[in-house]
Amino acid sequence: MTVNLPLVVVLGLIALGAMKFLGVRPWLVVVIALFGFYLSDTFIAPAIDTGTRTGVDIVNDQYN
């Protein structure tokens, strides 16, 4: 069974869980999200993209 969820929904659920169960403050979640958007516009973005895709491929191969 394949489930397709937008990445924003998954990250939102993780952020909600972190706020509820780990006591992470909402302003910290906002700061981390903004830092991610700023980081995506730098020269490091291709390396982050490649690393993320490789990680997803490893997880997908492990469960197939």
PDB file of N, CA, C and O in Angstrom:
ATOM      1  N   MET A   1       0.850  -1.173   0.000  1.00  0.00           N
ATOM      2  CA  MET A   1       0.000   0.000   0.000  1.00  0.00           C
ATOM      3  C   MET A   1       0.896   1.237   0.000  1.00  0.00           C
ATOM      4  O   MET A   1       1.832   1.336   0.793  1.00  0.00           O
ATOM      5  N   THR A   2       0.604   2.161  -0.881  1.00  0.00           N
ATOM      6  CA  THR A   2       1.372   3.395  -0.978  1.00  0.00           C
ATOM      7  C   THR A   2       0.502   4.562  -0.551  1.00  0.00           C
ATOM      8  O   THR A   2      -0.632   4.705  -1.006  1.00  0.00           O
ATOM      9  N   VAL A   3       1.038   5.389   0.320  1.00  0.00           N
ATOM     10  CA  VAL A   3       0.338   6.585   0.775  1.00  0.00           C
ATOM     11  C   VAL A   3       1.158   7.791   0.348  1.00  0.00           C
ATOM     12  O   VAL A   3       2.356   7.854   0.622  1.00  0.00           O
ATOM     13  N   ASN A   4       0.534   8.735  -0.309  1.00  0.00           N
ATOM     14  CA  ASN A   4       1.218   9.949  -0.741  1.00  0.00           C
ATOM     15  C   ASN A   4       0.768  11.116   0.125  1.00  0.00           C
ATOM     16  O   ASN A   4      -0.403  11.494   0.118  1.00  0.00           O
ATOM     17  N   LEU A   5       1.715  11.681   0.871  1.00  0.00           N
ATOM     18  CA  LEU A   5       1.447  12.843   1.697  1.00  0.00           C
ATOM     19  C   LEU A   5       2.420  13.946   1.315  1.00  0.00           C
ATOM     20  O   LEU A   5       3.595  13.675   1.068  1.00  0.00           O
ATOM     21  N   PRO A   6       1.951  15.172   1.265  1.00  0.00           N
ATOM     22  CA  PRO A   6       2.893  16.265   1.021  1.00  0.00           C
ATOM     23  C   PRO A   6       3.886  16.380   2.174  1.00  0.00           C
ATOM     24  O   PRO A   6       3.549  16.112   3.327  1.00  0.00           O
ATOM     25  N   LEU A   7       5.100  16.778   1.852  1.00  0.00           N
ATOM     26  CA  LEU A   7       6.143  16.899   2.858  1.00  0.00           C
ATOM     27  C   LEU A   7       5.751  17.892   3.941  1.00  0.00           C
ATOM     28  O   LEU A   7       6.126  17.717   5.100  1.00  0.00           O
ATOM     29  N   VAL A   8       5.007  18.925   3.587  1.00  0.00           N
ATOM     30  CA  VAL A   8       4.601  19.932   4.561  1.00  0.00           C
ATOM     31  C   VAL A   8       3.711  19.315   5.633  1.00  0.00           C
ATOM     32  O   VAL A   8       3.814  19.674   6.806  1.00  0.00           O
ATOM     33  N   VAL A   9       2.847  18.398   5.244  1.00  0.00           N
ATOM     34  CA  VAL A   9       1.964  17.736   6.205  1.00  0.00           C
ATOM     35  C   VAL A   9       2.778  16.869   7.160  1.00  0.00           C
ATOM     36  O   VAL A   9       2.542  16.879   8.368  1.00  0.00           O
ATOM     37  N   VAL A  10       3.726  16.128   6.622  1.00  0.00           N
ATOM     38  CA  VAL A  10       4.564  15.262   7.457  1.00  0.00           C
ATOM     39  C   VAL A  10       5.374  16.101   8.441  1.00  0.00           C
ATOM     40  O   VAL A  10       5.436  15.781   9.628  1.00  0.00           O
ATOM     41  N   LEU A  11       5.993  17.169   7.954  1.00  0.00           N
ATOM     42  CA  LEU A  11       6.783  18.029   8.833  1.00  0.00           C
ATOM     43  C   LEU A  11       5.904  18.726   9.873  1.00  0.00           C
ATOM     44  O   LEU A  11       6.330  18.928  11.010  1.00  0.00           O
ATOM     45  N   GLY A  12       4.703  19.088   9.494  1.00  0.00           N
ATOM     46  CA  GLY A  12       3.776  19.692  10.443  1.00  0.00           C
ATOM     47  C   GLY A  12       3.398  18.737  11.558  1.00  0.00           C
ATOM     48  O   GLY A  12       3.318  19.133  12.720  1.00  0.00           O
ATOM     49  N   LEU A  13       3.165  17.470  11.207  1.00  0.00           N
ATOM     50  CA  LEU A  13       2.840  16.471  12.225  1.00  0.00           C
ATOM     51  C   LEU A  13       4.024  16.220  13.158  1.00  0.00           C
ATOM     52  O   LEU A  13       3.848  16.047  14.364  1.00  0.00           O
ATOM     53  N   ILE A  14       5.222  16.200  12.596  1.00  0.00           N
ATOM     54  CA  ILE A  14       6.413  16.040  13.435  1.00  0.00           C
ATOM     55  C   ILE A  14       6.567  17.228  14.368  1.00  0.00           C
ATOM     56  O   ILE A  14       6.893  17.058  15.543  1.00  0.00           O
ATOM     57  N   ALA A  15       6.335  18.428  13.856  1.00  0.00           N
ATOM     58  CA  ALA A  15       6.444  19.629  14.694  1.00  0.00           C
ATOM     59  C   ALA A  15       5.390  19.624  15.796  1.00  0.00           C
ATOM     60  O   ALA A  15       5.686  19.985  16.935  1.00  0.00           O
ATOM     61  N   LEU A  16       4.167  19.219  15.473  1.00  0.00           N
ATOM     62  CA  LEU A  16       3.121  19.131  16.497  1.00  0.00           C
ATOM     63  C   LEU A  16       3.487  18.115  17.569  1.00  0.00           C
ATOM     64  O   LEU A  16       3.306  18.369  18.760  1.00  0.00           O
ATOM     65  N   GLY A  17       3.996  16.973  17.148  1.00  0.00           N
ATOM     66  CA  GLY A  17       4.413  15.959  18.108  1.00  0.00           C
ATOM     67  C   GLY A  17       5.552  16.444  18.996  1.00  0.00           C
ATOM     68  O   GLY A  17       5.574  16.169  20.196  1.00  0.00           O
ATOM     69  N   ALA A  18       6.497  17.169  18.399  1.00  0.00           N
ATOM     70  CA  ALA A  18       7.616  17.703  19.188  1.00  0.00           C
ATOM     71  C   ALA A  18       7.124  18.731  20.201  1.00  0.00           C
ATOM     72  O   ALA A  18       7.612  18.774  21.331  1.00  0.00           O
ATOM     73  N   MET A  19       6.169  19.550  19.804  1.00  0.00           N
ATOM     74  CA  MET A  19       5.646  20.552  20.740  1.00  0.00           C
ATOM     75  C   MET A  19       4.864  19.887  21.869  1.00  0.00           C
ATOM     76  O   MET A  19       4.963  20.297  23.026  1.00  0.00           O
ATOM     77  N   LYS A  20       4.092  18.867  21.532  1.00  0.00           N
ATOM     78  CA  LYS A  20       3.242  18.236  22.538  1.00  0.00           C
ATOM     79  C   LYS A  20       4.025  17.318  23.485  1.00  0.00           C
ATOM     80  O   LYS A  20       3.859  17.388  24.702  1.00  0.00           O
ATOM     81  N   PHE A  21       4.875  16.459  22.919  1.00  0.00           N
ATOM     82  CA  PHE A  21       5.510  15.430  23.733  1.00  0.00           C
ATOM     83  C   PHE A  21       6.903  15.801  24.230  1.00  0.00           C
ATOM     84  O   PHE A  21       7.331  15.309  25.274  1.00  0.00           O
ATOM     85  N   LEU A  22       7.611  16.653  23.509  1.00  0.00           N
ATOM     86  CA  LEU A  22       8.969  17.011  23.901  1.00  0.00           C
ATOM     87  C   LEU A  22       9.060  18.390  24.536  1.00  0.00           C
ATOM     88  O   LEU A  22      10.113  18.767  25.051  1.00  0.00           O
ATOM     89  N   GLY A  23       7.975  19.143  24.505  1.00  0.00           N
ATOM     90  CA  GLY A  23       7.973  20.467  25.112  1.00  0.00           C
ATOM     91  C   GLY A  23       8.696  21.530  24.303  1.00  0.00           C
ATOM     92  O   GLY A  23       9.142  22.533  24.860  1.00  0.00           O
ATOM     93  N   VAL A  24       8.818  21.324  22.998  1.00  0.00           N
ATOM     94  CA  VAL A  24       9.464  22.319  22.141  1.00  0.00           C
ATOM     95  C   VAL A  24       8.535  23.525  22.006  1.00  0.00           C
ATOM     96  O   VAL A  24       7.336  23.371  21.772  1.00  0.00           O
ATOM     97  N   ARG A  25       9.080  24.690  22.149  1.00  0.00           N
ATOM     98  CA  ARG A  25       8.270  25.912  22.086  1.00  0.00           C
ATOM     99  C   ARG A  25       7.893  26.230  20.635  1.00  0.00           C
ATOM    100  O   ARG A  25       8.688  25.997  19.724  1.00  0.00           O
ATOM    101  N   PRO A  26       6.679  26.762  20.416  1.00  0.00           N
ATOM    102  CA  PRO A  26       6.235  27.073  19.057  1.00  0.00           C
ATOM    103  C   PRO A  26       7.148  28.065  18.330  1.00  0.00           C
ATOM    104  O   PRO A  26       7.339  27.946  17.120  1.00  0.00           O
ATOM    105  N   TRP A  27       7.717  29.045  19.051  1.00  0.00           N
ATOM    106  CA  TRP A  27       8.590  30.005  18.373  1.00  0.00           C
ATOM    107  C   TRP A  27       9.848  29.330  17.843  1.00  0.00           C
ATOM    108  O   TRP A  27      10.402  29.767  16.834  1.00  0.00           O
ATOM    109  N   LEU A  28      10.312  28.266  18.508  1.00  0.00           N
ATOM    110  CA  LEU A  28      11.479  27.542  18.038  1.00  0.00           C
ATOM    111  C   LEU A  28      11.166  26.778  16.755  1.00  0.00           C
ATOM    112  O   LEU A  28      12.008  26.696  15.861  1.00  0.00           O
ATOM    113  N   VAL A  29       9.972  26.225  16.661  1.00  0.00           N
ATOM    114  CA  VAL A  29       9.546  25.541  15.432  1.00  0.00           C
ATOM    115  C   VAL A  29       9.530  26.529  14.276  1.00  0.00           C
ATOM    116  O   VAL A  29       9.968  26.202  13.173  1.00  0.00           O
ATOM    117  N   VAL A  30       9.030  27.732  14.520  1.00  0.00           N
ATOM    118  CA  VAL A  30       8.977  28.765  13.469  1.00  0.00           C
ATOM    119  C   VAL A  30      10.382  29.171  13.049  1.00  0.00           C
ATOM    120  O   VAL A  30      10.652  29.318  11.857  1.00  0.00           O
ATOM    121  N   VAL A  31      11.282  29.353  14.014  1.00  0.00           N
ATOM    122  CA  VAL A  31      12.661  29.739  13.695  1.00  0.00           C
ATOM    123  C   VAL A  31      13.348  28.655  12.864  1.00  0.00           C
ATOM    124  O   VAL A  31      14.034  28.967  11.891  1.00  0.00           O
ATOM    125  N   ILE A  32      13.171  27.398  13.233  1.00  0.00           N
ATOM    126  CA  ILE A  32      13.784  26.301  12.481  1.00  0.00           C
ATOM    127  C   ILE A  32      13.221  26.240  11.061  1.00  0.00           C
ATOM    128  O   ILE A  32      13.972  26.020  10.110  1.00  0.00           O
ATOM    129  N   ALA A  33      11.913  26.431  10.908  1.00  0.00           N
ATOM    130  CA  ALA A  33      11.304  26.421   9.577  1.00  0.00           C
ATOM    131  C   ALA A  33      11.834  27.570   8.723  1.00  0.00           C
ATOM    132  O   ALA A  33      12.148  27.375   7.549  1.00  0.00           O
ATOM    133  N   LEU A  34      11.935  28.763   9.302  1.00  0.00           N
ATOM    134  CA  LEU A  34      12.471  29.893   8.544  1.00  0.00           C
ATOM    135  C   LEU A  34      13.926  29.676   8.163  1.00  0.00           C
ATOM    136  O   LEU A  34      14.337  30.028   7.058  1.00  0.00           O
ATOM    137  N   PHE A  35      14.714  29.095   9.077  1.00  0.00           N
ATOM    138  CA  PHE A  35      16.108  28.797   8.770  1.00  0.00           C
ATOM    139  C   PHE A  35      16.193  27.819   7.605  1.00  0.00           C
ATOM    140  O   PHE A  35      17.080  27.947   6.762  1.00  0.00           O
ATOM    141  N   GLY A  36      15.295  26.853   7.541  1.00  0.00           N
ATOM    142  CA  GLY A  36      15.269  25.908   6.430  1.00  0.00           C
ATOM    143  C   GLY A  36      14.979  26.589   5.110  1.00  0.00           C
ATOM    144  O   GLY A  36      15.588  26.261   4.092  1.00  0.00           O
ATOM    145  N   PHE A  37      14.043  27.544   5.118  1.00  0.00           N
ATOM    146  CA  PHE A  37      13.751  28.273   3.891  1.00  0.00           C
ATOM    147  C   PHE A  37      14.933  29.123   3.447  1.00  0.00           C
ATOM    148  O   PHE A  37      15.229  29.200   2.255  1.00  0.00           O
ATOM    149  N   TYR A  38      15.608  29.759   4.391  1.00  0.00           N
ATOM    150  CA  TYR A  38      16.789  30.557   4.045  1.00  0.00           C
ATOM    151  C   TYR A  38      17.922  29.669   3.552  1.00  0.00           C
ATOM    152  O   TYR A  38      18.638  30.042   2.623  1.00  0.00           O
ATOM    153  N   LEU A  39      18.091  28.516   4.152  1.00  0.00           N
ATOM    154  CA  LEU A  39      19.146  27.591   3.769  1.00  0.00           C
ATOM    155  C   LEU A  39      18.916  27.026   2.370  1.00  0.00           C
ATOM    156  O   LEU A  39      19.873  26.719   1.661  1.00  0.00           O
ATOM    157  N   SER A  40      17.664  26.889   1.975  1.00  0.00           N
ATOM    158  CA  SER A  40      17.357  26.330   0.662  1.00  0.00           C
ATOM    159  C   SER A  40      17.761  27.254  -0.478  1.00  0.00           C
ATOM    160  O   SER A  40      17.770  26.837  -1.636  1.00  0.00           O
ATOM    161  N   ASP A  41      18.091  28.486  -0.172  1.00  0.00           N
ATOM    162  CA  ASP A  41      18.483  29.449  -1.209  1.00  0.00           C
ATOM    163  C   ASP A  41      20.000  29.670  -1.228  1.00  0.00           C
ATOM    164  O   ASP A  41      20.472  30.654  -1.798  1.00  0.00           O
ATOM    165  N   THR A  42      20.765  28.766  -0.610  1.00  0.00           N
ATOM    166  CA  THR A  42      22.218  28.906  -0.575  1.00  0.00           C
ATOM    167  C   THR A  42      22.869  27.851  -1.455  1.00  0.00           C
ATOM    168  O   THR A  42      22.189  27.039  -2.082  1.00  0.00           O
ATOM    169  N   PHE A  43      24.188  27.875  -1.494  1.00  0.00           N
ATOM    170  CA  PHE A  43      24.935  26.903  -2.297  1.00  0.00           C
ATOM    171  C   PHE A  43      24.880  25.503  -1.701  1.00  0.00           C
ATOM    172  O   PHE A  43      25.265  24.542  -2.368  1.00  0.00           O
ATOM    173  N   ILE A  44      24.414  25.360  -0.467  1.00  0.00           N
ATOM    174  CA  ILE A  44      24.340  24.058   0.200  1.00  0.00           C
ATOM    175  C   ILE A  44      23.089  23.281  -0.231  1.00  0.00           C
ATOM    176  O   ILE A  44      23.004  22.076   0.003  1.00  0.00           O
ATOM    177  N   ALA A  45      22.134  23.947  -0.848  1.00  0.00           N
ATOM    178  CA  ALA A  45      20.859  23.318  -1.193  1.00  0.00           C
ATOM    179  C   ALA A  45      21.006  22.049  -2.039  1.00  0.00           C
ATOM    180  O   ALA A  45      20.321  21.068  -1.748  1.00  0.00           O
ATOM    181  N   PRO A  46      21.860  22.014  -3.071  1.00  0.00           N
ATOM    182  CA  PRO A  46      21.986  20.757  -3.832  1.00  0.00           C
ATOM    183  C   PRO A  46      22.490  19.583  -2.987  1.00  0.00           C
ATOM    184  O   PRO A  46      22.056  18.448  -3.181  1.00  0.00           O
ATOM    185  N   ALA A  47      23.397  19.852  -2.059  1.00  0.00           N
ATOM    186  CA  ALA A  47      23.898  18.775  -1.195  1.00  0.00           C
ATOM    187  C   ALA A  47      22.791  18.268  -0.271  1.00  0.00           C
ATOM    188  O   ALA A  47      22.688  17.067  -0.020  1.00  0.00           O
ATOM    189  N   ILE A  48      21.971  19.180   0.228  1.00  0.00           N
ATOM    190  CA  ILE A  48      20.851  18.785   1.089  1.00  0.00           C
ATOM    191  C   ILE A  48      19.855  17.949   0.292  1.00  0.00           C
ATOM    192  O   ILE A  48      19.343  16.944   0.786  1.00  0.00           O
ATOM    193  N   ASP A  49      19.585  18.367  -0.937  1.00  0.00           N
ATOM    194  CA  ASP A  49      18.642  17.647  -1.790  1.00  0.00           C
ATOM    195  C   ASP A  49      19.156  16.240  -2.093  1.00  0.00           C
ATOM    196  O   ASP A  49      18.403  15.269  -2.005  1.00  0.00           O
ATOM    197  N   THR A  50      20.424  16.131  -2.444  1.00  0.00           N
ATOM    198  CA  THR A  50      21.001  14.819  -2.739  1.00  0.00           C
ATOM    199  C   THR A  50      20.988  13.928  -1.511  1.00  0.00           C
ATOM    200  O   THR A  50      20.648  12.749  -1.610  1.00  0.00           O
ATOM    201  N   GLY A  51      21.349  14.466  -0.362  1.00  0.00           N
ATOM    202  CA  GLY A  51      21.344  13.679   0.869  1.00  0.00           C
ATOM    203  C   GLY A  51      19.954  13.216   1.250  1.00  0.00           C
ATOM    204  O   GLY A  51      19.772  12.087   1.707  1.00  0.00           O
ATOM    205  N   THR A  52      18.975  14.082   1.064  1.00  0.00           N
ATOM    206  CA  THR A  52      17.592  13.720   1.380  1.00  0.00           C
ATOM    207  C   THR A  52      17.096  12.620   0.455  1.00  0.00           C
ATOM    208  O   THR A  52      16.466  11.661   0.902  1.00  0.00           O
ATOM    209  N   ARG A  53      17.380  12.759  -0.834  1.00  0.00           N
ATOM    210  CA  ARG A  53      16.936  11.735  -1.792  1.00  0.00           C
ATOM    211  C   ARG A  53      17.612  10.392  -1.520  1.00  0.00           C
ATOM    212  O   ARG A  53      16.977   9.343  -1.627  1.00  0.00           O
ATOM    213  N   THR A  54      18.892  10.422  -1.173  1.00  0.00           N
ATOM    214  CA  THR A  54      19.602   9.187  -0.855  1.00  0.00           C
ATOM    215  C   THR A  54      18.998   8.529   0.391  1.00  0.00           C
ATOM    216  O   THR A  54      18.805   7.314   0.423  1.00  0.00           O
ATOM    217  N   GLY A  55      18.704   9.330   1.404  1.00  0.00           N
ATOM    218  CA  GLY A  55      18.087   8.794   2.613  1.00  0.00           C
ATOM    219  C   GLY A  55      16.728   8.178   2.341  1.00  0.00           C
ATOM    220  O   GLY A  55      16.407   7.118   2.878  1.00  0.00           O
ATOM    221  N   VAL A  56      15.930   8.830   1.518  1.00  0.00           N
ATOM    222  CA  VAL A  56      14.606   8.295   1.169  1.00  0.00           C
ATOM    223  C   VAL A  56      14.757   6.993   0.391  1.00  0.00           C
ATOM    224  O   VAL A  56      14.003   6.047   0.616  1.00  0.00           O
ATOM    225  N   ASP A  57      15.726   6.938  -0.522  1.00  0.00           N
ATOM    226  CA  ASP A  57      15.950   5.703  -1.285  1.00  0.00           C
ATOM    227  C   ASP A  57      16.369   4.554  -0.369  1.00  0.00           C
ATOM    228  O   ASP A  57      15.925   3.421  -0.554  1.00  0.00           O
ATOM    229  N   ILE A  58      17.215   4.836   0.611  1.00  0.00           N
ATOM    230  CA  ILE A  58      17.655   3.796   1.553  1.00  0.00           C
ATOM    231  C   ILE A  58      16.469   3.276   2.355  1.00  0.00           C
ATOM    232  O   ILE A  58      16.320   2.067   2.532  1.00  0.00           O
ATOM    233  N   VAL A  59      15.627   4.179   2.840  1.00  0.00           N
ATOM    234  CA  VAL A  59      14.454   3.760   3.614  1.00  0.00           C
ATOM    235  C   VAL A  59      13.493   2.975   2.738  1.00  0.00           C
ATOM    236  O   VAL A  59      12.954   1.959   3.176  1.00  0.00           O
ATOM    237  N   ASN A  60      13.268   3.425   1.511  1.00  0.00           N
ATOM    238  CA  ASN A  60      12.356   2.721   0.619  1.00  0.00           C
ATOM    239  C   ASN A  60      12.878   1.339   0.260  1.00  0.00           C
ATOM    240  O   ASN A  60      12.101   0.387   0.184  1.00  0.00           O
ATOM    241  N   ASP A  61      14.186   1.214   0.037  1.00  0.00           N
ATOM    242  CA  ASP A  61      14.754  -0.097  -0.293  1.00  0.00           C
ATOM    243  C   ASP A  61      14.683  -1.036   0.895  1.00  0.00           C
ATOM    244  O   ASP A  61      14.557  -2.248   0.723  1.00  0.00           O
ATOM    245  N   GLN A  62      14.761  -0.491   2.091  1.00  0.00           N
ATOM    246  CA  GLN A  62      14.725  -1.326   3.287  1.00  0.00           C
ATOM    247  C   GLN A  62      13.337  -1.952   3.478  1.00  0.00           C
ATOM    248  O   GLN A  62      13.234  -3.074   3.975  1.00  0.00           O
ATOM    249  N   TYR A  63      12.285  -1.251   3.097  1.00  0.00           N
ATOM    250  CA  TYR A  63      10.923  -1.740   3.321  1.00  0.00           C
ATOM    251  C   TYR A  63      10.308  -2.381   2.079  1.00  0.00           C
ATOM    252  O   TYR A  63       9.131  -2.739   2.096  1.00  0.00           O
ATOM    253  N   ASN A  64      11.071  -2.531   1.015  1.00  0.00           N
ATOM    254  CA  ASN A  64      10.536  -3.197  -0.188  1.00  0.00           C
ATOM    255  C   ASN A  64      11.061  -4.598  -0.313  1.00  0.00           C
ATOM    256  O   ASN A  64      10.718  -5.303  -1.262  1.00  0.00           O
TER     257      ASN A  64
END
